[in-house]
């Protein structure tokens, strides 16, 4: 298995609390999820193209409009919880819209680098 890399962006920073009432700073990183294909290949049979068109209709009916609107925005990919002390000790704080590259190595190590 080789290294997996992807880009993410800080989408939100807000306070968060666990079940015991401990406070954390939640830093949410998101990505733009892949979209459904909008074009149907011309070299497929009529049955296949009809099936693709019907599946789009099913998704539009089954998924509420407010959820469909969220598809156009970034979706959570990684969430980091920091204690207030850890947040204060950061030399450079995260800000919304900061972009990073994430590398997942086969040995399980995760590296996040600011772009």
C-alpha positions in Angstrom: 0.0 0.0 0.0 1.3 3.4 -0.9 0.9 6.8 0.9 -2.6 8.4 0.6 -2.7 12.2 0.2 -5.5 14.6 0.0 -6.2 18.3 0.6 -8.4 19.7 3.3 -9.5 23.2 4.4 -10.4 24.5 7.9 -14.2 24.9 7.7 -15.0 25.8 11.4 -13.5 26.5 14.8 -15.8 26.4 17.8 -15.9 25.3 21.4 -17.0 21.7 22.1 -17.7 19.8 25.3 -17.4 16.1 26.1 -19.8 14.1 28.4 -18.0 15.1 31.5 -18.3 18.8 30.6 -14.6 19.3 29.6 -14.1 22.1 27.1 -12.3 21.6 23.8 -11.6 23.7 20.8 -12.9 21.9 17.8 -11.1 22.5 14.5 -13.1 21.0 11.6 -11.3 20.3 8.3 -13.4 19.6 5.3 -13.0 18.7 1.6 -15.2 19.0 -1.5 -16.8 15.6 -1.9 -17.0 14.1 -5.4 -20.1 14.9 -7.3 -22.4 12.6 -9.3 -21.5 12.6 -13.0 -23.6 15.0 -14.9 -23.0 13.7 -18.4 -24.0 10.2 -19.6 -21.4 8.6 -21.9 -22.7 8.3 -25.5 -21.3 4.8 -26.0 -23.6 3.1 -23.5 -26.8 1.3 -24.2 -30.2 3.1 -23.9 -31.0 0.9 -20.9 -27.9 2.0 -19.0 -28.5 5.7 -19.8 -32.1 5.4 -18.6 -31.0 3.7 -15.4 -28.4 6.5 -14.7 -31.1 9.1 -15.3 -33.6 7.3 -13.1 -31.0 7.0 -10.2 -30.5 10.8 -10.3 -34.2 11.3 -9.9 -34.3 8.9 -7.0 -31.5 10.7 -5.2 -33.3 14.1 -5.7 -36.6 12.6 -4.3 -35.0 10.7 -1.3 -32.6 13.4 -0.1 -34.1 16.6 1.4 -33.3 19.9 -0.4 -31.4 21.3 2.6 -29.0 18.3 2.5 -28.6 18.6 -1.2 -27.6 22.3 -0.7 -24.9 21.1 1.7 -23.4 18.8 -1.0 -22.2 22.0 -2.7 -20.1 23.0 0.4 -17.2 21.2 2.1 -17.9 18.0 4.0 -16.0 17.1 7.2 -13.0 14.9 6.6 -11.0 15.4 9.9 -11.9 17.0 13.2 -9.2 18.0 15.8 -10.1 18.5 19.4 -7.7 20.7 21.4 -7.8 21.6 25.1 -7.9 25.3 25.7 -4.3 25.1 27.0 -3.2 23.3 23.8 -5.0 26.0 21.7 -3.3 28.8 23.6 0.1 27.1 23.3 -0.1 27.1 19.5 2.3 29.5 18.0 0.2 30.0 14.9 -3.5 29.4 15.4 -5.7 27.8 12.7 -8.1 30.1 10.9 -11.1 29.3 8.7 -10.1 28.7 5.1 -6.5 27.6 5.8 -5.6 24.8 3.5 -3.5 21.7 4.3 -2.2 18.6 2.6 -2.8 15.3 4.6 -0.6 12.3 4.1 -1.6 8.9 5.5 1.4 6.5 5.5 1.1 2.7 5.4 2.5 2.5 8.9 -0.5 4.6 10.2 1.3 7.9 10.6 -0.6 11.0 9.7 1.2 14.2 8.5 -0.6 17.5 8.0 1.2 20.3 6.3 -0.1 23.8 5.7 -0.1 24.7 2.0 
